[in-house]
Amino acid sequence: MCRNIRVLFNFDPPATDDEVRAAALQYVRKVSGQTAPSAKNAQVFERAVEEITAITRRLVDELETSATPKDRTIEAEKAKKRSALRFSIKS
């Protein structure tokens, strides 16, 4: 359920608001155990997503590092290679 939560800090270009919101949504889904809240809980669910989005954005914007920013394309290629190794069928 949390597969969309990715590292958002120290990338060039920086994480977009959509990426931050997607991570917040996945977090709320995981914590609540619901992928889609009932009508009764929709307002509380959405408020939690918005608050966590704001907190996450602030965190990512305020963190500091001396490391050079990571390239999204290179990191995606590394992740694909790790996934291929992890899920490869062994004879």
PyMOL CGO cylinders between C-alpha atoms (Angstrom):
from pymol import cmd
from pymol.cgo import CYLINDER

trace = [
    CYLINDER, 0.00, 0.00, 0.00, 2.95, 2.38, 0.52, 0.3, 1, 1, 1, 1, 1, 1,
    CYLINDER, 2.95, 2.38, 0.52, 4.79, 1.75, -2.72, 0.3, 1, 1, 1, 1, 1, 1,
    CYLINDER, 4.79, 1.75, -2.72, 4.31, 5.34, -3.85, 0.3, 1, 1, 1, 1, 1, 1,
    CYLINDER, 4.31, 5.34, -3.85, 6.14, 6.80, -0.90, 0.3, 1, 1, 1, 1, 1, 1,
    CYLINDER, 6.14, 6.80, -0.90, 9.52, 7.70, -2.29, 0.3, 1, 1, 1, 1, 1, 1,
    CYLINDER, 9.52, 7.70, -2.29, 12.49, 9.66, -1.06, 0.3, 1, 1, 1, 1, 1, 1,
    CYLINDER, 12.49, 9.66, -1.06, 11.63, 13.27, -1.88, 0.3, 1, 1, 1, 1, 1, 1,
    CYLINDER, 11.63, 13.27, -1.88, 14.65, 15.08, -0.50, 0.3, 1, 1, 1, 1, 1, 1,
    CYLINDER, 14.65, 15.08, -0.50, 17.76, 16.15, -2.40, 0.3, 1, 1, 1, 1, 1, 1,
    CYLINDER, 17.76, 16.15, -2.40, 16.67, 15.67, -6.00, 0.3, 1, 1, 1, 1, 1, 1,
    CYLINDER, 16.67, 15.67, -6.00, 17.23, 17.86, -9.00, 0.3, 1, 1, 1, 1, 1, 1,
    CYLINDER, 17.23, 17.86, -9.00, 14.66, 19.03, -9.91, 0.3, 1, 1, 1, 1, 1, 1,
    CYLINDER, 14.66, 19.03, -9.91, 13.09, 19.19, -6.43, 0.3, 1, 1, 1, 1, 1, 1,
    CYLINDER, 13.09, 19.19, -6.43, 10.00, 17.16, -5.53, 0.3, 1, 1, 1, 1, 1, 1,
    CYLINDER, 10.00, 17.16, -5.53, 6.79, 18.56, -6.98, 0.3, 1, 1, 1, 1, 1, 1,
    CYLINDER, 6.79, 18.56, -6.98, 3.70, 19.34, -4.94, 0.3, 1, 1, 1, 1, 1, 1,
    CYLINDER, 3.70, 19.34, -4.94, 1.99, 16.39, -6.64, 0.3, 1, 1, 1, 1, 1, 1,
    CYLINDER, 1.99, 16.39, -6.64, 4.75, 14.02, -5.49, 0.3, 1, 1, 1, 1, 1, 1,
    CYLINDER, 4.75, 14.02, -5.49, 4.52, 15.34, -1.94, 0.3, 1, 1, 1, 1, 1, 1,
    CYLINDER, 4.52, 15.34, -1.94, 0.73, 14.96, -1.93, 0.3, 1, 1, 1, 1, 1, 1,
    CYLINDER, 0.73, 14.96, -1.93, 0.96, 11.41, -3.34, 0.3, 1, 1, 1, 1, 1, 1,
    CYLINDER, 0.96, 11.41, -3.34, 3.32, 10.44, -0.51, 0.3, 1, 1, 1, 1, 1, 1,
    CYLINDER, 3.32, 10.44, -0.51, 0.98, 12.01, 2.06, 0.3, 1, 1, 1, 1, 1, 1,
    CYLINDER, 0.98, 12.01, 2.06, -2.01, 10.19, 0.59, 0.3, 1, 1, 1, 1, 1, 1,
    CYLINDER, -2.01, 10.19, 0.59, -0.20, 6.84, 0.74, 0.3, 1, 1, 1, 1, 1, 1,
    CYLINDER, -0.20, 6.84, 0.74, 0.80, 7.53, 4.34, 0.3, 1, 1, 1, 1, 1, 1,
    CYLINDER, 0.80, 7.53, 4.34, -2.80, 8.29, 5.38, 0.3, 1, 1, 1, 1, 1, 1,
    CYLINDER, -2.80, 8.29, 5.38, -4.03, 5.21, 3.52, 0.3, 1, 1, 1, 1, 1, 1,
    CYLINDER, -4.03, 5.21, 3.52, -1.52, 3.03, 5.33, 0.3, 1, 1, 1, 1, 1, 1,
    CYLINDER, -1.52, 3.03, 5.33, -2.18, 4.45, 8.78, 0.3, 1, 1, 1, 1, 1, 1,
    CYLINDER, -2.18, 4.45, 8.78, -5.96, 4.37, 8.39, 0.3, 1, 1, 1, 1, 1, 1,
    CYLINDER, -5.96, 4.37, 8.39, -6.05, 0.99, 6.67, 0.3, 1, 1, 1, 1, 1, 1,
    CYLINDER, -6.05, 0.99, 6.67, -8.37, 2.45, 4.03, 0.3, 1, 1, 1, 1, 1, 1,
    CYLINDER, -8.37, 2.45, 4.03, -7.65, 3.11, 0.38, 0.3, 1, 1, 1, 1, 1, 1,
    CYLINDER, -7.65, 3.11, 0.38, -10.92, 4.99, 0.01, 0.3, 1, 1, 1, 1, 1, 1,
    CYLINDER, -10.92, 4.99, 0.01, -12.65, 6.31, 3.12, 0.3, 1, 1, 1, 1, 1, 1,
    CYLINDER, -12.65, 6.31, 3.12, -16.38, 6.00, 3.69, 0.3, 1, 1, 1, 1, 1, 1,
    CYLINDER, -16.38, 6.00, 3.69, -18.49, 9.10, 3.15, 0.3, 1, 1, 1, 1, 1, 1,
    CYLINDER, -18.49, 9.10, 3.15, -18.61, 9.49, 6.92, 0.3, 1, 1, 1, 1, 1, 1,
    CYLINDER, -18.61, 9.49, 6.92, -14.80, 9.64, 7.13, 0.3, 1, 1, 1, 1, 1, 1,
    CYLINDER, -14.80, 9.64, 7.13, -14.01, 11.44, 3.86, 0.3, 1, 1, 1, 1, 1, 1,
    CYLINDER, -14.01, 11.44, 3.86, -13.62, 14.89, 5.41, 0.3, 1, 1, 1, 1, 1, 1,
    CYLINDER, -13.62, 14.89, 5.41, -11.31, 13.67, 8.19, 0.3, 1, 1, 1, 1, 1, 1,
    CYLINDER, -11.31, 13.67, 8.19, -9.30, 11.61, 5.70, 0.3, 1, 1, 1, 1, 1, 1,
    CYLINDER, -9.30, 11.61, 5.70, -8.86, 14.54, 3.29, 0.3, 1, 1, 1, 1, 1, 1,
    CYLINDER, -8.86, 14.54, 3.29, -7.93, 16.92, 6.12, 0.3, 1, 1, 1, 1, 1, 1,
    CYLINDER, -7.93, 16.92, 6.12, -5.24, 14.49, 7.26, 0.3, 1, 1, 1, 1, 1, 1,
    CYLINDER, -5.24, 14.49, 7.26, -3.86, 14.27, 3.71, 0.3, 1, 1, 1, 1, 1, 1,
    CYLINDER, -3.86, 14.27, 3.71, -3.73, 18.07, 3.41, 0.3, 1, 1, 1, 1, 1, 1,
    CYLINDER, -3.73, 18.07, 3.41, -2.04, 18.52, 6.80, 0.3, 1, 1, 1, 1, 1, 1,
    CYLINDER, -2.04, 18.52, 6.80, 0.55, 15.83, 6.14, 0.3, 1, 1, 1, 1, 1, 1,
    CYLINDER, 0.55, 15.83, 6.14, 1.18, 17.28, 2.67, 0.3, 1, 1, 1, 1, 1, 1,
    CYLINDER, 1.18, 17.28, 2.67, 1.95, 20.67, 4.21, 0.3, 1, 1, 1, 1, 1, 1,
    CYLINDER, 1.95, 20.67, 4.21, 4.19, 19.16, 6.89, 0.3, 1, 1, 1, 1, 1, 1,
    CYLINDER, 4.19, 19.16, 6.89, 6.04, 17.03, 4.35, 0.3, 1, 1, 1, 1, 1, 1,
    CYLINDER, 6.04, 17.03, 4.35, 6.56, 19.99, 2.00, 0.3, 1, 1, 1, 1, 1, 1,
    CYLINDER, 6.56, 19.99, 2.00, 7.96, 22.05, 4.87, 0.3, 1, 1, 1, 1, 1, 1,
    CYLINDER, 7.96, 22.05, 4.87, 10.27, 19.20, 5.92, 0.3, 1, 1, 1, 1, 1, 1,
    CYLINDER, 10.27, 19.20, 5.92, 11.63, 18.64, 2.41, 0.3, 1, 1, 1, 1, 1, 1,
    CYLINDER, 11.63, 18.64, 2.41, 12.11, 22.38, 1.86, 0.3, 1, 1, 1, 1, 1, 1,
    CYLINDER, 12.11, 22.38, 1.86, 13.91, 22.95, 5.16, 0.3, 1, 1, 1, 1, 1, 1,
    CYLINDER, 13.91, 22.95, 5.16, 16.23, 19.94, 5.24, 0.3, 1, 1, 1, 1, 1, 1,
    CYLINDER, 16.23, 19.94, 5.24, 19.85, 20.73, 4.42, 0.3, 1, 1, 1, 1, 1, 1,
    CYLINDER, 19.85, 20.73, 4.42, 22.66, 18.61, 3.04, 0.3, 1, 1, 1, 1, 1, 1,
    CYLINDER, 22.66, 18.61, 3.04, 26.11, 19.08, 1.61, 0.3, 1, 1, 1, 1, 1, 1,
    CYLINDER, 26.11, 19.08, 1.61, 25.57, 16.16, -0.79, 0.3, 1, 1, 1, 1, 1, 1,
    CYLINDER, 25.57, 16.16, -0.79, 24.99, 16.90, -4.43, 0.3, 1, 1, 1, 1, 1, 1,
    CYLINDER, 24.99, 16.90, -4.43, 21.38, 16.46, -5.58, 0.3, 1, 1, 1, 1, 1, 1,
    CYLINDER, 21.38, 16.46, -5.58, 20.49, 13.09, -7.06, 0.3, 1, 1, 1, 1, 1, 1,
    CYLINDER, 20.49, 13.09, -7.06, 19.39, 12.79, -10.69, 0.3, 1, 1, 1, 1, 1, 1,
    CYLINDER, 19.39, 12.79, -10.69, 15.88, 11.36, -10.97, 0.3, 1, 1, 1, 1, 1, 1,
    CYLINDER, 15.88, 11.36, -10.97, 16.63, 9.44, -14.16, 0.3, 1, 1, 1, 1, 1, 1,
    CYLINDER, 16.63, 9.44, -14.16, 19.71, 7.74, -12.74, 0.3, 1, 1, 1, 1, 1, 1,
    CYLINDER, 19.71, 7.74, -12.74, 17.92, 6.86, -9.49, 0.3, 1, 1, 1, 1, 1, 1,
    CYLINDER, 17.92, 6.86, -9.49, 14.98, 5.40, -11.45, 0.3, 1, 1, 1, 1, 1, 1,
    CYLINDER, 14.98, 5.40, -11.45, 17.37, 3.23, -13.46, 0.3, 1, 1, 1, 1, 1, 1,
    CYLINDER, 17.37, 3.23, -13.46, 19.04, 2.00, -10.26, 0.3, 1, 1, 1, 1, 1, 1,
    CYLINDER, 19.04, 2.00, -10.26, 15.62, 1.14, -8.79, 0.3, 1, 1, 1, 1, 1, 1,
    CYLINDER, 15.62, 1.14, -8.79, 14.66, -0.83, -11.92, 0.3, 1, 1, 1, 1, 1, 1,
    CYLINDER, 14.66, -0.83, -11.92, 17.90, -2.81, -11.70, 0.3, 1, 1, 1, 1, 1, 1,
    CYLINDER, 17.90, -2.81, -11.70, 17.34, -3.56, -8.00, 0.3, 1, 1, 1, 1, 1, 1,
    CYLINDER, 17.34, -3.56, -8.00, 13.78, -4.64, -8.76, 0.3, 1, 1, 1, 1, 1, 1,
    CYLINDER, 13.78, -4.64, -8.76, 14.90, -6.89, -11.61, 0.3, 1, 1, 1, 1, 1, 1,
    CYLINDER, 14.90, -6.89, -11.61, 17.43, -8.58, -9.35, 0.3, 1, 1, 1, 1, 1, 1,
    CYLINDER, 17.43, -8.58, -9.35, 14.97, -8.90, -6.51, 0.3, 1, 1, 1, 1, 1, 1,
    CYLINDER, 14.97, -8.90, -6.51, 12.15, -10.35, -8.58, 0.3, 1, 1, 1, 1, 1, 1,
    CYLINDER, 12.15, -10.35, -8.58, 14.11, -12.31, -11.17, 0.3, 1, 1, 1, 1, 1, 1,
    CYLINDER, 14.11, -12.31, -11.17, 13.19, -15.92, -11.56, 0.3, 1, 1, 1, 1, 1, 1,
    CYLINDER, 13.19, -15.92, -11.56, 16.04, -18.13, -10.47, 0.3, 1, 1, 1, 1, 1, 1,
    CYLINDER, 16.04, -18.13, -10.47, 16.53, -21.43, -12.27, 0.3, 1, 1, 1, 1, 1, 1,
]
cmd.load_cgo(trace, "trace")
